[in-house]
Amino acid sequence: MFRDSLGLHKYTKDALPDKAMEIVDSTIWLHEEPMDNITRSRVQECLISVFRLGLSCSQQQPRERPSIRDIAVEMHAIRDAFLMFGS
């Protein structure tokens, strides 16, 4: 699927933040009710955060990647921010 210097890392990086919803697997939404604009915006913010974390975890140089502890803290923060919206 990727040619030349384009790989999954660059593809994702180039898509953020404006095209985040375009790179999500569309089958993820098959069992969900249609989203209003506010919900869609919050889902998009959550996905952008997860994609950015994934990008930081997939840096070319291992020393540039965050520690597993930092990753866990960030994942919890993303989850908590998203769940707070639903409350």
C-alpha positions as CSV (number, residue, x, y, z in Angstrom):
1,M,0.0,0.0,0.0
2,F,2.8,2.4,0.8
3,R,5.4,3.4,-1.7
4,D,8.6,5.4,-1.8
5,S,9.1,7.1,1.6
6,L,5.5,6.8,2.7
7,G,4.9,4.4,5.5
8,L,2.3,4.0,8.2
9,H,4.1,6.4,10.5
10,K,4.3,9.2,7.9
11,Y,0.8,8.5,6.6
12,T,-0.6,8.9,10.0
13,K,1.5,12.0,10.8
14,D,0.4,13.7,7.6
15,A,-3.3,13.0,8.3
16,L,-3.3,14.7,11.7
17,P,-5.2,16.5,12.9
18,D,-7.6,17.4,10.1
19,K,-8.0,14.0,8.5
20,A,-8.0,11.7,11.6
21,M,-11.5,10.4,10.9
22,E,-10.5,9.5,7.3
23,I,-7.7,7.1,8.4
24,V,-9.9,5.3,11.0
25,D,-11.1,1.8,9.9
26,S,-14.7,2.6,8.9
27,T,-15.9,-0.8,10.3
28,I,-15.4,0.5,13.8
29,W,-18.6,2.5,13.4
30,L,-20.8,-0.4,12.2
31,H,-22.6,-1.0,15.5
32,E,-22.8,2.6,16.7
33,E,-25.6,5.0,16.5
34,P,-25.1,8.1,14.4
35,M,-23.0,10.7,16.2
36,D,-24.0,14.3,16.7
37,N,-21.4,17.0,16.0
38,I,-20.3,17.3,19.6
39,T,-19.9,13.5,20.0
40,R,-18.1,13.3,16.7
41,S,-15.7,16.1,17.8
42,R,-14.9,14.4,21.1
43,V,-14.3,11.0,19.4
44,Q,-12.0,12.8,16.9
45,E,-10.1,14.4,19.7
46,C,-9.7,11.1,21.4
47,L,-8.5,9.4,18.2
48,I,-6.0,12.2,17.5
49,S,-4.6,11.8,21.0
50,V,-4.2,8.0,20.5
51,F,-2.7,8.5,17.0
52,R,-0.2,11.0,18.4
53,L,0.7,8.6,21.2
54,G,1.2,5.9,18.6
55,L,3.4,8.1,16.5
56,S,5.6,8.9,19.6
57,C,5.8,5.1,20.3
58,S,6.9,4.4,16.7
59,Q,9.7,6.9,16.4
60,Q,12.6,5.6,14.3
61,Q,15.1,5.9,17.2
62,P,14.3,3.9,20.4
63,R,15.6,6.7,22.6
64,E,13.0,9.1,21.1
65,R,10.2,6.8,22.2
66,P,8.4,7.3,25.6
67,S,8.7,4.8,28.4
68,I,6.0,2.3,28.9
69,R,5.1,4.0,32.2
70,D,4.6,7.3,30.3
71,I,2.6,5.6,27.7
72,A,0.3,4.0,30.3
73,V,-0.2,7.4,32.0
74,E,-1.1,9.0,28.7
75,M,-3.5,6.2,27.7
76,H,-5.3,6.6,31.1
77,A,-5.5,10.4,30.6
78,I,-7.0,9.9,27.2
79,R,-9.5,7.4,28.5
80,D,-10.4,9.6,31.5
81,A,-10.9,12.7,29.3
82,F,-13.1,10.8,27.0
83,L,-15.1,9.2,29.8
84,M,-15.5,12.6,31.6
85,F,-17.3,13.8,28.5
86,G,-19.9,11.1,28.7
87,S,-20.7,11.8,32.4
